[in-house]
Amino acid sequence: MPLEAGLLEILACPACHAPLDDRTTAETPELVCTGADCRLAYPVRDGIPVLLVDEARRPA
């Protein structure tokens, strides 16, 4: 279930405040920070973004 475009426009990375990019695949629904130094990936569970730094992962 993709996020609404309006919602994605107002969401920002809680760590660095950069915009988030929807990089959802069939296996891993997530939002990835577009900040050059941050790049944290936040999970999306049941269509709800979990924007907690402790829940984020660093993409390989």
C-alpha positions as CSV (number, residue, x, y, z in Angstrom):
1,M,0.0,0.0,0.0
2,P,1.8,3.2,-1.2
3,L,1.8,6.3,0.9
4,E,-0.2,9.3,-0.2
5,A,1.8,11.8,-2.2
6,G,0.7,14.6,0.2
7,L,1.9,12.8,3.2
8,L,5.3,12.1,1.7
9,E,5.7,15.8,0.9
10,I,5.5,16.8,4.5
11,L,7.5,14.0,6.1
12,A,11.1,14.6,7.0
13,C,13.9,12.5,8.5
14,P,13.8,13.0,12.3
15,A,17.6,12.8,12.5
16,C,18.7,15.4,9.9
17,H,15.3,16.9,8.7
18,A,16.0,16.0,5.0
19,P,13.1,14.9,2.8
20,L,12.3,11.2,2.6
21,D,12.1,9.0,-0.5
22,D,9.7,6.1,-0.8
23,R,11.8,3.1,-1.6
24,T,9.1,0.5,-1.0
25,T,9.6,-2.9,-2.5
26,A,7.5,-6.0,-2.1
27,E,9.8,-7.3,0.7
28,T,10.8,-4.1,2.4
29,P,8.4,-1.1,2.7
30,E,10.5,1.8,3.8
31,L,11.3,5.5,3.5
32,V,14.9,6.5,3.0
33,C,16.4,9.8,4.0
34,T,17.8,11.8,1.0
35,G,20.4,13.6,3.2
36,A,23.9,12.9,1.9
37,D,25.4,12.1,5.3
38,C,22.4,10.4,6.9
39,R,20.7,7.9,4.5
40,L,18.7,6.2,7.3
41,A,15.9,3.8,6.1
42,Y,12.7,3.9,8.2
43,P,10.3,1.0,8.1
44,V,6.7,1.3,7.0
45,R,4.4,-1.1,9.0
46,D,0.8,-1.6,8.0
47,G,1.0,1.6,5.9
48,I,2.3,3.7,8.8
49,P,5.8,5.1,8.7
50,V,7.8,4.4,11.8
51,L,10.0,7.5,12.1
52,L,12.0,6.6,15.1
53,V,15.8,6.8,14.8
54,D,16.1,3.7,17.0
55,E,14.0,1.7,14.5
56,A,15.9,2.9,11.4
57,R,18.7,1.0,9.6
58,R,21.6,2.1,7.5
59,P,21.2,0.8,3.9
60,A,24.1,-1.2,2.5
